[in-house]
């Protein structure tokens, strides 16, 4: 038995040395990969991002209902629904932050935050609850997709709040105008 244990140990040592020689570790030519901030951080992507009113105008309530499935483990959205791990979210859009919601015990950070759940505040909250209210009890990491956030906000708005959506910005119209001018210029150039 001792001989077989010794033999197994020698084989394991030999395989370790042999595989180390065969599969030598080589440093990459360019170490690491760039990490893009897709959560809408302060540093990048602000100018090319679609404005929130435009996202809300293009949002779909049914898609928002599908996104709410991620929230349903902790929240309810029906009128008179009970609070769960999180508060009931019926008619939450426009409501005061950290108050009401059927006696739900909000964290002091949310109670003292002030303001109401506007679309802008909801967008910041859904992006990162910890950045919006550092010290909140909510453990959800946030939604990185602006479209998912807009769909969810429109869905929550349809659940008893029905606050008018902000008007979409005219940036899309201004971008379309030169394209129409280019079309008009093309036949003139063809006739010349």
C-alpha positions, 0 to 999 in steps of 0.5 A: 500500500505504501508503494502504491501511495508513493507511486501515485504521489510521484505520478501526480508530481510528474504530471504537474511538472509536465503540464506546467512545461507544456502549458506555460503561462504567457502574459497577454500583449495588451493586458485587460479589457476596457470596461464600458459604463453602461449604467449611465455613470457621470463620465461617459455617454451623456451626449449620445444618450436618448433623453428620458422623455423620448424613452418614455414616449417610446416605452411599452406598458406590456414590456414594462409588465415583463420587466416588473416580473423582476420586482414581483419577488418583493413588490406587489402592484395591485390596488390595496395589495399587501406590502411584501419585502418591499412596499406595494407599488400601486400608484407610486408615480408622483407619490412622496418618497419614503412615506405612505405605502400602507405603513411600510417601514422605509429606511431613514435614508428614504424617509429623509430624502424628500421630494416625490417619485417623479420620472427623473427620480424613478430613473435614478432609483431604478438605475442604482438604488444605492447611488440614489439613496446610499444606505437604503435597505433595498438590495436590488442592483438596478436596471442597466438598460434605459429602455427597461427602466422606461418601460417599467416606469410607464407600466408603474404609471399605468397602475393607478398613477396615470401622470402625464408623460413629459413631452419628447424632445424635438432632437429627432425632428431636427435630425430628420430635417437635414435628411429631407433636405438631402433628398431634395438636393439629390434630384437637383444634382441629378438634373444638373 
